[in-house]
Amino acid sequence: MEDSGKTFSSEEEEANYWKDLAMTYKQRAENTQEELREFQEGSREYEAELETQLQQIETRNRDLLSENNRLRMELETIKEKFEVQHSEGYRQISALEDDLAQTKAIKDQLQKYIRELEQANDDLERAKRATIMSLEDFEQRLNQAIERNAFLESELDEKENLLESVQRLKDEARDLRQELAVQQKQEKPRTPMPSSVEAERTDTAVQATGSVPSTPIAHRGPSSSLNTPGSFRRGLDDSTGGTPLTPAARISALNIVGDLLRKVGGVRITEKATRREWVRILRIQWLDTSCRWLSKSTTRSSSSC
């Protein structure tokens, strides 16, 4: 409208002017329509593309929603499982703590028991050493007793021989007394009677066959003539073969018999002493065994406590 106030020199110029202006507006309208058509086509394409994207987005959104719901359900399931596992783990931890406390208590008790066993082992080792020493001492004493017993057995054999000799001498003494009584009756007018002291000595020597002396007589060597009853009998035979026995000879013979009987009594006393020694050794052994048994019983009772 700006050109409404324009002046023209002629109508033809004005018509040309308006024709040119109409052609310009027409060209602009065609361009605008063309642009509109292109814009509409682009809009339709863009709208189709947007619809496609919208469908894809909706589809993806539905998938994501379903995935979200599935994940939520899995989360709830996992939460429940976690709570169950947590409670189970807590119970297991509590049980393990109780087991650990009991194990520690058992360990302490075992350590205490081990210390007690070590102490008892030391005591047993000391008792073993003491027992070994006592056994060595007992073995030494036993060997000595065995040697002494062998010596006593030899003396017992000698005692048996002496008893046989004494029995023979008793018989011979009885025969001698009878012979002496007969000879005293025959020699009564010629020789005086023996004194009362000699008679008492004779009776004492004869009665010594049943008595045991208080102290044993020392063992005589094999060279002594009193230790051989055969030589004594030969002497008696020699003395009685030619001449009758005098009172001194009779007293000497009876003294010899009394000496032999005292030796037999000494052997008996030695045998009794040996028996007492054996009883003492066996009593000591029994007491030692009882003490060891009592010590073992005390150790076991203390260990059990």
C-alpha positions, 0 to 999 in steps of 0.5 A: 500500500505504500505505492498507493500514493505514487503518481504515474505519468501515464495509465500505461505506466501505472498498468505496467507497474501494477502488472509487475507488482501482481506478477511479483506477488504471484511469484511470491504466492507460488513460492510460498505454496511450493514452500508450503507443499514442501513443508507439508510433505516434510511435516507428514514425513516427520510426523510419520517418523515421529509416530514410528518413534512414538510407537517404538518408544511406547513399545520400549516403554511397555518393555521397560515397564514389564522389565521394571515389574519383573525386576521389582518382583525379583528384588522382593524375592531377593529381599526375602531370601536375603532376610532368610539368609541373614537370619540363618547366618545370624543363627549359624554365627550364634551357634558357632560362637557357642561352639567356639566358647565350648571349644575354648573351655574344652581347650582350657580343660585339656591344657589343665589335664595335660599339665596334670598329666605332665606332673603325674608323669614326673611323679611316676618317673620319680617313683619309677627311679625310686622303685628301680633303686629299691628293686636294685637294693632288693635284688642285692639283698635277695642275692645275698639271701640266696647266697646265705640260703645256699650256705644254710642248705649246706649247713642243713645237709651237715645238720642231717648228717650230724643228727644221724651221728647224734642218734648213733651217739645216743645209742652208743651213749646208752650202751656205754651207760649200761656197760659203765653200770655193769663195770661199776658193779664189777669194780665196786669193791676195787674202785671208789664211786665217782664223785657227785660233781662228775655224776652231775656233769655226766647227767648234764651232758647226756640230757643236752640231747634235748636242749638248744643253747642260747648262742650258736657255737662257731663252725669248726674246720674239717681238721677237727676230730670232733666233727667226724663221728666215725673217728670218735667212734673208732676212739671209743672202740679203741678205748673200750677194746682193751681196758675199761673206760675211766670216769674222765674218759666217760665225761670226755665222751659225753662232753663231745656228745654235748658239743655236737648237740650244741652245734646242731642247736646252732644250726637250728637257730641259724635256720630260724634267723634265716626264716625271720630274714626271709619273712622280713624281706617279703614283708618289705616287698609287700609294703613297697608294692602296697605303697606303689599301688596306693600312690597310683590310685591317688594319682588316678583319683586326682586326675579324674577329679 
